[in-house]
Amino acid sequence: MEKIPSFTIDHLKLQPGVYVSRKDVFGPVVLTTYDLRMKKPNGEPVMQTAEMHAIEHLGATFLRNHPQWKDRVVYFGPMGCRTGFYLILAADADAGAVAPLVVEMFEFIARYEGEVPGATAKDCGNHLDMNLPMARFEAESYLRRTLDHLDDSTLNYPA
């Protein structure tokens, strides 16, 4: 079988950032998948599932309520390798164009207080696996270490 495109990125060179992973065209609609890479692959400890789960709930809630983007959000969820998240938007936009949305979302997560939306047995299949303090820590870390310093090297995959 052919390697899928995301497995052709050199993960030894990949740094935390915001990247366009792929663009898929469905009729008149372009779906762009963004790689929100929070951790250096194979270079630092990955996130644990509890904080990733809380980030997923908070991020999805934020995105689907965003006044400008809510109607273009297709998906927000974790990478299996636990180094970041995928965001899929019905938009033909480069990483720099969506970076302000990503910053806004992670600022929301970093300062969020209260119950995690959807973190009940009725609403979620694994509601006990949530860690809001660590989700806030990881969001703040991503903001300060990466999102505050985006440039060509963190907006474009390495060659």
N, CA and C atoms as an extended XYZ file, in Angstrom:
477
Properties=species:S:1:pos:R:3:atomname:S:1:resname:S:1:resid:I:1 pbc="F F F"
N         0.826       -1.189        0.000 N   MET     1
C         0.000        0.000        0.000 CA  MET     1
C         0.868        1.249        0.000 C   MET     1
N         0.322        2.322       -0.556 N   GLU     2
C         1.014        3.606       -0.558 CA  GLU     2
C         0.958        4.223        0.832 C   GLU     2
N         2.035        4.910        1.191 N   LYS     3
C         2.025        5.682        2.442 CA  LYS     3
C         1.044        6.828        2.295 C   LYS     3
N         0.299        7.095        3.360 N   ILE     4
C        -0.571        8.265        3.319 CA  ILE     4
C         0.300        9.507        3.516 C   ILE     4
N        -0.145       10.657        3.009 N   PRO     5
C         0.698       11.860        3.041 CA  PRO     5
C         1.239       12.240        4.428 C   PRO     5
N         0.443       12.071        5.468 N   SER     6
C         0.930       12.492        6.793 CA  SER     6
C         2.104       11.640        7.280 C   SER     6
N         2.268       10.446        6.721 N   PHE     7
C         3.406        9.603        7.099 CA  PHE     7
C         4.649        9.907        6.266 C   PHE     7
N         4.530       10.833        5.330 N   THR     8
C         5.697       11.198        4.531 CA  THR     8
C         6.414       12.426        5.090 C   THR     8
N         5.852       13.046        6.114 N   ILE     9
C         6.492       14.187        6.776 CA  ILE     9
C         7.600       13.642        7.668 C   ILE     9
N         8.772       14.241        7.605 N   ASP    10
C         9.894       13.794        8.431 CA  ASP    10
C         9.656       14.232        9.870 C   ASP    10
N         9.174       13.308       10.684 N   HIS    11
C         8.850       13.595       12.075 CA  HIS    11
C        10.089       13.824       12.941 C   HIS    11
N        11.263       13.535       12.414 N   LEU    12
C        12.493       13.841       13.145 CA  LEU    12
C        12.850       15.320       13.021 C   LEU    12
N        12.364       15.969       11.975 N   LYS    13
C        12.609       17.399       11.759 CA  LYS    13
C        11.430       18.268       12.210 C   LYS    13
N        10.262       17.654       12.363 N   LEU    14
C         9.036       18.400       12.641 CA  LEU    14
C         9.069       19.044       14.025 C   LEU    14
N         8.740       20.328       14.048 N   GLN    15
C         8.683       21.098       15.291 CA  GLN    15
C         7.220       21.421       15.612 C   GLN    15
N         6.922       21.765       16.858 N   PRO    16
C         5.577       22.233       17.158 CA  PRO    16
C         5.226       23.432       16.271 C   PRO    16
N         3.986       23.498       15.848 N   GLY    17
C         3.546       24.578       14.974 CA  GLY    17
C         2.112       24.391       14.544 C   GLY    17
N         1.736       25.090       13.483 N   VAL    18
C         0.419       24.990       12.854 CA  VAL    18
C         0.685       24.779       11.372 C   VAL    18
N         0.258       23.646       10.857 N   TYR    19
C         0.586       23.277        9.488 CA  TYR    19
C        -0.663       22.878        8.700 C   TYR    19
N        -0.613       23.066        7.394 N   VAL    20
C        -1.632       22.485        6.527 CA  VAL    20
C        -1.180       21.056        6.257 C   VAL    20
N        -1.968       20.109        6.712 N   SER    21
C        -1.642       18.699        6.517 CA  SER    21
C        -2.080       18.227        5.132 C   SER    21
N        -3.276       18.661        4.717 N   ARG    22
C        -3.792       18.258        3.412 CA  ARG    22
C        -4.988       19.106        3.041 C   ARG    22
N        -5.301       19.104        1.756 N   LYS    23
C        -6.511       19.748        1.247 CA  LYS    23
C        -7.246       18.733        0.389 C   LYS    23
N        -8.533       18.597        0.646 N   ASP    24
C        -9.381       17.688       -0.119 CA  ASP    24
C       -10.499       18.498       -0.752 C   ASP    24
N       -10.786       18.231       -2.014 N   VAL    25
C       -11.815       18.968       -2.732 CA  VAL    25
C       -13.025       18.058       -2.927 C   VAL    25
N       -14.178       18.561       -2.501 N   PHE    26
C       -15.447       17.867       -2.677 CA  PHE    26
C       -16.382       18.826       -3.392 C   PHE    26
N       -16.478       18.686       -4.710 N   GLY    27
C       -17.275       19.628       -5.493 CA  GLY    27
C       -16.702       21.022       -5.320 C   GLY    27
N       -17.543       21.979       -4.902 N   PRO    28
C       -17.058       23.352       -4.743 CA  PRO    28
C       -16.392       23.615       -3.385 C   PRO    28
N       -16.362       22.612       -2.521 N   VAL    29
C       -15.873       22.807       -1.154 CA  VAL    29
C       -14.461       22.244       -0.992 C   VAL    29
N       -13.583       23.052       -0.400 N   VAL    30
C       -12.244       22.595       -0.047 CA  VAL    30
C       -12.230       22.348        1.456 C   VAL    30
N       -11.859       21.130        1.837 N   LEU    31
C       -11.674       20.799        3.248 CA  LEU    31
C       -10.183       20.802        3.524 C   LEU    31
N        -9.769       21.652        4.452 N   THR    32
C        -8.354       21.740        4.793 CA  THR    32
C        -8.152       21.140        6.174 C   THR    32
N        -7.207       20.210        6.264 N   THR    33
C        -6.842       19.593        7.532 CA  THR    33
C        -5.600       20.294        8.054 C   THR    33
N        -5.708       20.820        9.266 N   TYR    34
C        -4.593       21.514        9.915 CA  TYR    34
C        -4.002       20.617       10.990 C   TYR    34
N        -2.707       20.562       11.019 N   ASP    35
C        -1.920       19.823       12.000 CA  ASP    35
C        -1.540       20.832       13.085 C   ASP    35
N        -2.181       20.730       14.241 N   LEU    36
C        -1.868       21.590       15.380 CA  LEU    36
C        -0.895       20.812       16.255 C   LEU    36
N         0.372       20.925       15.945 N   ARG    37
C         1.416       20.113       16.581 CA  ARG    37
C         1.874       20.811       17.851 C   ARG    37
N         1.574       20.209       18.991 N   MET    38
C         1.887       20.803       20.288 CA  MET    38
C         3.206       20.312       20.868 C   MET    38
N         3.618       19.126       20.484 N   LYS    39
C         4.836       18.502       21.023 CA  LYS    39
C         5.777       18.125       19.887 C   LYS    39
N         7.063       18.185       20.151 N   LYS    40
C         8.043       17.734       19.166 CA  LYS    40
C         7.976       16.215       19.090 C   LYS    40
N         7.620       15.672       17.919 N   PRO    41
C         7.522       14.218       17.797 CA  PRO    41
C         8.846       13.528       18.135 C   PRO    41
N         8.764       12.492       18.903 N   ASN    42
C         9.919       11.673       19.278 CA  ASN    42
C        10.996       12.469       20.009 C   ASN    42
N        10.654       13.645       20.518 N   GLY    43
C        11.659       14.485       21.152 CA  GLY    43
C        11.290       14.996       22.523 C   GLY    43
N        10.020       14.835       22.905 N   GLU    44
C         9.603       15.255       24.241 CA  GLU    44
C         8.416       14.389       24.651 C   GLU    44
N         8.124       14.331       25.921 N   PRO    45
C         7.000       13.493       26.352 CA  PRO    45
C         5.685       13.928       25.696 C   PRO    45
N         4.888       12.956       25.326 N   VAL    46
C         3.587       13.239       24.732 CA  VAL    46
C         2.581       13.581       25.828 C   VAL    46
N         1.443       14.108       25.419 N   MET    47
C         0.378       14.404       26.375 CA  MET    47
C        -0.325       13.118       26.777 C   MET    47
N        -0.874       13.126       27.960 N   GLN    48
C        -1.659       11.997       28.432 CA  GLN    48
C        -3.096       12.137       27.937 C   GLN    48
N        -3.824       11.040       27.924 N   THR    49
C        -5.167       11.069       27.338 CA  THR    49
C        -6.125       11.982       28.105 C   THR    49
N        -5.990       12.097       29.409 N   ALA    50
C        -6.946       12.896       30.187 CA  ALA    50
C        -6.895       14.374       29.804 C   ALA    50
N        -5.712       14.935       29.645 N   GLU    51
C        -5.636       16.339       29.239 CA  GLU    51
C        -6.030       16.517       27.773 C   GLU    51
N        -5.673       15.545       26.940 N   MET    52
C        -6.077       15.626       25.538 CA  MET    52
C        -7.594       15.570       25.403 C   MET    52
N        -8.217       14.735       26.215 N   HIS    53
C        -9.670       14.597       26.177 CA  HIS    53
C       -10.339       15.905       26.588 C   HIS    53
N        -9.812       16.545       27.621 N   ALA    54
C       -10.365       17.834       28.056 CA  ALA    54
C       -10.148       18.903       26.984 C   ALA    54
N        -8.959       18.924       26.368 N   ILE    55
C        -8.704       19.873       25.281 CA  ILE    55
C        -9.672       19.624       24.129 C   ILE    55
N        -9.903       18.371       23.809 N   GLU    56
C       -10.834       18.037       22.723 CA  GLU    56
C       -12.231       18.587       23.014 C   GLU    56
N       -12.740       18.354       24.212 N   HIS    57
C       -14.086       18.842       24.563 CA  HIS    57
C       -14.141       20.365       24.534 C   HIS    57
N       -13.147       21.003       25.127 N   LEU    58
C       -13.133       22.470       25.178 CA  LEU    58
C       -12.925       23.076       23.788 C   LEU    58
N       -11.989       22.515       23.033 N   GLY    59
C       -11.716       23.032       21.699 CA  GLY    59
C       -12.910       22.872       20.768 C   GLY    59
N       -13.541       21.707       20.784 N   ALA    60
C       -14.704       21.476       19.924 CA  ALA    60
C       -15.849       22.412       20.304 C   ALA    60
N       -16.066       22.599       21.599 N   THR    61
C       -17.121       23.507       22.054 CA  THR    61
C       -16.824       24.939       21.617 C   THR    61
N       -15.583       25.370       21.802 N   PHE    62
C       -15.183       26.714       21.387 CA  PHE    62
C       -15.399       26.906       19.882 C   PHE    62
N       -14.878       25.974       19.091 N   LEU    63
C       -14.934       26.105       17.636 CA  LEU    63
C       -16.369       26.111       17.119 C   LEU    63
N       -17.205       25.242       17.656 N   ARG    64
C       -18.577       25.135       17.154 CA  ARG    64
C       -19.478       26.259       17.656 C   ARG    64
N       -18.920       27.123       18.495 N   ASN    65
C       -19.636       28.315       18.947 CA  ASN    65
C       -18.992       29.601       18.446 C   ASN    65
N       -17.916       29.480       17.687 N   HIS    66
C       -17.192       30.664       17.232 CA  HIS    66
C       -18.043       31.424       16.211 C   HIS    66
N       -18.244       32.726       16.411 N   PRO    67
C       -19.140       33.477       15.518 CA  PRO    67
C       -18.725       33.483       14.049 C   PRO    67
N       -17.436       33.444       13.756 N   GLN    68
C       -16.988       33.500       12.362 CA  GLN    68
C       -16.740       32.135       11.741 C   GLN    68
N       -16.366       31.138       12.533 N   TRP    69
C       -15.915       29.866       11.989 CA  TRP    69
C       -16.871       28.695       12.218 C   TRP    69
N       -17.865       28.831       13.100 N   LYS    70
C       -18.665       27.675       13.511 CA  LYS    70
C       -19.296       26.902       12.353 C   LYS    70
N       -19.686       27.588       11.301 N   ASP    71
C       -20.324       26.913       10.172 CA  ASP    71
C       -19.322       26.251        9.231 C   ASP    71
N       -18.024       26.427        9.501 N   ARG    72
C       -16.999       25.816        8.647 CA  ARG    72
C       -16.195       24.745        9.380 C   ARG    72
N       -16.537       24.488       10.647 N   VAL    73
C       -15.829       23.469       11.425 CA  VAL    73
C       -16.372       22.096       11.053 C   VAL    73
N       -15.484       21.236       10.590 N   VAL    74
C       -15.856       19.868       10.253 CA  VAL    74
C       -15.450       18.925       11.376 C   VAL    74
N       -14.269       19.129       11.940 N   TYR    75
C       -13.750       18.184       12.943 CA  TYR    75
C       -12.626       18.838       13.726 C   TYR    75
N       -12.558       18.495       15.015 N   PHE    76
C       -11.411       18.811       15.864 CA  PHE    76
C       -11.191       17.617       16.768 C   PHE    76
N        -9.999       17.025       16.718 N   GLY    77
C        -9.744       15.861       17.551 CA  GLY    77
C        -8.269       15.536       17.653 C   GLY    77
N        -7.949       14.619       18.563 N   PRO    78
C        -6.551       14.307       18.872 CA  PRO    78
C        -5.867       13.428       17.835 C   PRO    78
N        -4.558       13.591       17.758 N   MET    79
C        -3.720       12.680       16.974 CA  MET    79
C        -3.471       11.430       17.826 C   MET    79
N        -3.438       10.314       17.185 N   GLY    80
C        -3.180        9.075       17.909 CA  GLY    80
C        -1.833        9.047       18.607 C   GLY    80
N        -0.856        9.761       18.065 N   CYS    81
C         0.480        9.787       18.659 CA  CYS    81
C         0.541       10.688       19.899 C   CYS    81
N        -0.520       11.420       20.159 N   ARG    82
C        -0.660       12.296       21.335 CA  ARG    82
C         0.314       13.469       21.335 C   ARG    82
N         0.685       13.943       20.126 N   THR    83
C         1.552       15.115       20.041 CA  THR    83
C         0.789       16.356       19.581 C   THR    83
N        -0.501       16.225       19.330 N   GLY    84
C        -1.276       17.366       18.896 CA  GLY    84
C        -2.673       16.993       18.467 C   GLY    84
N        -3.276       17.875       17.666 N   PHE    85
C        -4.667       17.735       17.248 CA  PHE    85
C        -4.794       18.028       15.764 C   PHE    85
N        -5.859       17.497       15.175 N   TYR    86
C        -6.239       17.850       13.815 CA  TYR    86
C        -7.474       18.728       13.866 C   TYR    86
N        -7.467       19.752       13.036 N   LEU    87
C        -8.610       20.630       12.847 CA  LEU    87
C        -8.934       20.597       11.359 C   LEU    87
N       -10.173       20.262       11.037 N   ILE    88
C       -10.602       20.254        9.642 CA  ILE    88
C       -11.653       21.338        9.469 C   ILE    88
N       -11.379       22.230        8.513 N   LEU    89
C       -12.289       23.325        8.211 CA  LEU    89
C       -12.701       23.283        6.747 C   LEU    89
N       -13.930       23.673        6.481 N   ALA    90
C       -14.379       23.875        5.111 CA  ALA    90
C       -13.881       25.255        4.713 C   ALA    90
N       -12.616       25.302        4.327 N   ALA    91
C       -11.958       26.566        3.986 CA  ALA    91
C       -10.681       26.258        3.221 C   ALA    91
N       -10.422       27.055        2.222 N   ASP    92
C        -9.172       26.934        1.465 CA  ASP    92
C        -8.244       28.029        1.974 C   ASP    92
N        -7.664       27.806        3.132 N   ALA    93
C        -6.853       28.830        3.800 CA  ALA    93
C        -5.543       28.220        4.273 C   ALA    93
N        -4.462       29.000        4.172 N   ASP    94
C        -3.174       28.504        4.648 CA  ASP    94
C        -3.112       28.562        6.176 C   ASP    94
N        -2.062       28.016        6.720 N   ALA    95
C        -1.927       27.928        8.178 CA  ALA    95
C        -1.895       29.307        8.824 C   ALA    95
N        -1.251       30.256        8.195 N   GLY    96
C        -1.191       31.600        8.747 CA  GLY    96
C        -2.557       32.246        8.869 C   GLY    96
N        -3.450       31.927        7.949 N   ALA    97
C        -4.796       32.508        7.967 CA  ALA    97
C        -5.645       31.977        9.119 C   ALA    97
N        -5.400       30.726        9.539 N   VAL    98
C        -6.187       30.171       10.651 CA  VAL    98
C        -5.458       30.276       11.991 C   VAL    98
N        -4.205       30.717       11.966 N   ALA    99
C        -3.446       30.836       13.213 CA  ALA    99
C        -4.162       31.705       14.252 C   ALA    99
N        -4.777       32.839       13.878 N   PRO   100
C        -5.490       33.623       14.897 CA  PRO   100
C        -6.631       32.840       15.568 C   PRO   100
N        -7.330       32.010       14.804 N   LEU   101
C        -8.379       31.162       15.377 CA  LEU   101
C        -7.776       30.162       16.359 C   LEU   101
N        -6.660       29.549       15.990 N   VAL   102
C        -5.989       28.570       16.850 CA  VAL   102
C        -5.512       29.251       18.139 C   VAL   102
N        -4.935       30.427       18.014 N   VAL   103
C        -4.498       31.179       19.198 CA  VAL   103
C        -5.689       31.477       20.106 C   VAL   103
N        -6.769       31.949       19.522 N   GLU   104
C        -7.968       32.279       20.298 CA  GLU   104
C        -8.499       31.043       21.032 C   GLU   104
N        -8.519       29.907       20.347 N   MET   105
C        -9.000       28.671       20.965 CA  MET   105
C        -8.117       28.255       22.136 C   MET   105
N        -6.803       28.281       21.942 N   PHE   106
C        -5.923       27.852       23.030 CA  PHE   106
C        -5.888       28.858       24.175 C   PHE   106
N        -6.126       30.130       23.903 N   GLU   107
C        -6.287       31.102       24.996 CA  GLU   107
C        -7.543       30.777       25.802 C   GLU   107
N        -8.624       30.428       25.107 N   PHE   108
C        -9.861       30.025       25.769 CA  PHE   108
C        -9.613       28.815       26.679 C   PHE   108
N        -8.927       27.814       26.153 N   ILE   109
C        -8.655       26.598       26.935 CA  ILE   109
C        -7.758       26.917       28.121 C   ILE   109
N        -6.723       27.719       27.916 N   ALA   110
C        -5.758       28.030       28.985 CA  ALA   110
C        -6.402       28.755       30.161 C   ALA   110
N        -7.431       29.523       29.904 N   ARG   111
C        -8.044       30.281       31.002 CA  ARG   111
C        -9.408       29.720       31.439 C   ARG   111
N        -9.816       28.599       30.855 N   TYR   112
C       -11.136       28.036       31.146 CA  TYR   112
C       -11.231       27.589       32.607 C   TYR   112
N       -12.346       27.946       33.226 N   GLU   113
C       -12.655       27.494       34.586 CA  GLU   113
C       -14.060       26.929       34.583 C   GLU   113
N       -14.282       25.950       35.427 N   GLY   114
C       -15.615       25.363       35.521 CA  GLY   114
C       -15.609       23.923       35.051 C   GLY   114
N       -16.802       23.418       34.850 N   GLU   115
C       -16.953       22.041       34.389 CA  GLU   115
C       -16.626       21.958       32.896 C   GLU   115
N       -15.931       20.915       32.511 N   VAL   116
C       -15.629       20.705       31.095 CA  VAL   116
C       -16.946       20.365       30.387 C   VAL   116
N       -17.287       21.076       29.318 N   PRO   117
C       -18.531       20.796       28.600 CA  PRO   117
C       -18.591       19.340       28.129 C   PRO   117
N       -19.721       18.715       28.371 N   GLY   118
C       -19.923       17.340       27.925 CA  GLY   118
C       -19.210       16.284       28.746 C   GLY   118
N       -18.707       16.636       29.908 N   ALA   119
C       -17.956       15.679       30.730 CA  ALA   119
C       -18.863       15.013       31.761 C   ALA   119
N       -19.942       14.409       31.264 N   THR   120
C       -20.838       13.639       32.126 CA  THR   120
C       -21.044       12.272       31.493 C   THR   120
N       -21.477       11.323       32.298 N   ALA   121
C       -21.710        9.978       31.779 CA  ALA   121
C       -22.770        9.984       30.676 C   ALA   121
N       -23.742       10.862       30.786 N   LYS   122
C       -24.797       10.958       29.774 CA  LYS   122
C       -24.258       11.485       28.443 C   LYS   122
N       -23.265       12.379       28.499 N   ASP   123
C       -22.787       13.071       27.309 CA  ASP   123
C       -21.529       12.491       26.675 C   ASP   123
N       -20.779       11.666       27.401 N   CYS   124
C       -19.463       11.238       26.937 CA  CYS   124
C       -19.214        9.778       27.300 C   CYS   124
N       -18.551        9.063       26.427 N   GLY   125
C       -18.282        7.645       26.646 CA  GLY   125
C       -17.154        7.348       27.612 C   GLY   125
N       -16.397        8.351       28.026 N   ASN   126
C       -15.305        8.155       28.980 CA  ASN   126
C       -15.119        9.437       29.791 C   ASN   126
N       -16.204        9.879       30.410 N   HIS   127
C       -16.243       11.184       31.073 CA  HIS   127
C       -15.295       11.339       32.253 C   HIS   127
N       -14.838       10.239       32.827 N   LEU   128
C       -13.930       10.330       33.981 CA  LEU   128
C       -12.481       10.588       33.568 C   LEU   128
N       -12.175       10.381       32.302 N   ASP   129
C       -10.805       10.568       31.812 CA  ASP   129
C       -10.629       12.002       31.313 C   ASP   129
N       -10.644       12.946       32.243 N   MET   130
C       -10.491       14.379       31.947 CA  MET   130
C        -9.546       14.979       32.976 C   MET   130
N        -8.679       15.865       32.525 N   ASN   131
C        -7.784       16.560       33.441 CA  ASN   131
C        -7.708       18.023       33.010 C   ASN   131
N        -8.607       18.834       33.554 N   LEU   132
C        -8.663       20.244       33.184 CA  LEU   132
C        -7.397       20.998       33.574 C   LEU   132
N        -6.840       20.824       34.785 N   PRO   133
C        -5.610       21.568       35.099 CA  PRO   133
C        -4.476       21.280       34.117 C   PRO   133
N        -4.305       20.032       33.731 N   MET   134
C        -3.249       19.715       32.766 CA  MET   134
C        -3.604       20.195       31.357 C   MET   134
N        -4.880       20.200       31.008 N   ALA   135
C        -5.302       20.747       29.715 CA  ALA   135
C        -4.954       22.229       29.661 C   ALA   135
N        -5.226       22.936       30.731 N   ARG   136
C        -4.898       24.361       30.793 CA  ARG   136
C        -3.384       24.574       30.705 C   ARG   136
N        -2.633       23.732       31.402 N   PHE   137
C        -1.167       23.806       31.362 CA  PHE   137
C        -0.650       23.585       29.941 C   PHE   137
N        -1.137       22.547       29.277 N   GLU   138
C        -0.682       22.236       27.914 CA  GLU   138
C        -1.076       23.344       26.939 C   GLU   138
N        -2.265       23.898       27.098 N   ALA   139
C        -2.698       24.992       26.227 CA  ALA   139
C        -1.814       26.217       26.427 C   ALA   139
N        -1.537       26.555       27.661 N   GLU   140
C        -0.672       27.706       27.957 CA  GLU   140
C         0.734       27.472       27.411 C   GLU   140
N         1.236       26.267       27.564 N   SER   141
C         2.566       25.930       27.063 CA  SER   141
C         2.622       26.076       25.537 C   SER   141
N         1.622       25.582       24.847 N   TYR   142
C         1.566       25.688       23.385 CA  TYR   142
C         1.501       27.156       22.954 C   TYR   142
N         0.722       27.938       23.668 N   LEU   143
C         0.642       29.367       23.356 CA  LEU   143
C         2.011       30.032       23.490 C   LEU   143
N         2.654       29.853       24.610 N   ARG   144
C         3.896       30.580       24.912 CA  ARG   144
C         5.105       30.040       24.164 C   ARG   144
N         5.179       28.710       24.015 N   ARG   145
C         6.340       28.113       23.353 CA  ARG   145
C         6.245       28.163       21.835 C   ARG   145
N         5.022       28.144       21.305 N   THR   146
C         4.857       27.978       19.861 CA  THR   146
C         4.004       29.066       19.225 C   THR   146
N         2.771       29.201       19.638 N   LEU   147
C         1.841       30.088       18.951 CA  LEU   147
C         2.239       31.555       19.025 C   LEU   147
N         2.932       31.954       20.083 N   ASP   148
C         3.405       33.335       20.195 CA  ASP   148
C         4.595       33.624       19.281 C   ASP   148
N         5.146       32.593       18.643 N   HIS   149
C         6.367       32.753       17.850 CA  HIS   149
C         6.250       32.101       16.475 C   HIS   149
N         5.078       32.072       15.891 N   LEU   150
C         4.907       31.424       14.588 CA  LEU   150
C         5.667       32.177       13.500 C   LEU   150
N         6.306       31.404       12.635 N   ASP   151
C         7.011       31.959       11.471 CA  ASP   151
C         6.987       30.885       10.380 C   ASP   151
N         7.709       31.101        9.308 N   ASP   152
C         7.703       30.137        8.204 CA  ASP   152
C         8.053       28.719        8.650 C   ASP   152
N         8.963       28.598        9.612 N   SER   153
C         9.403       27.262       10.032 CA  SER   153
C         8.360       26.531       10.874 C   SER   153
N         7.401       27.260       11.424 N   THR   154
C         6.354       26.621       12.231 CA  THR   154
C         4.979       26.734       11.576 C   THR   154
N         4.957       27.216       10.332 N   LEU   155
C         3.720       27.286        9.551 CA  LEU   155
C         3.803       26.444        8.274 C   LEU   155
N         4.984       25.901        7.987 N   ASN   156
C         5.210       25.078        6.799 CA  ASN   156
C         6.001       23.838        7.194 C   ASN   156
N         5.529       22.685        6.734 N   TYR   157
C         6.237       21.445        7.048 CA  TYR   157
C         7.691       21.512        6.600 C   TYR   157
N         8.590       20.857        7.341 N   PRO   158
C        10.008       20.847        6.931 CA  PRO   158
C        10.193       20.085        5.629 C   PRO   158
N        11.165       20.518        4.877 N   ALA   159
C        11.456       19.849        3.594 CA  ALA   159
C        12.171       18.542        3.827 C   ALA   159
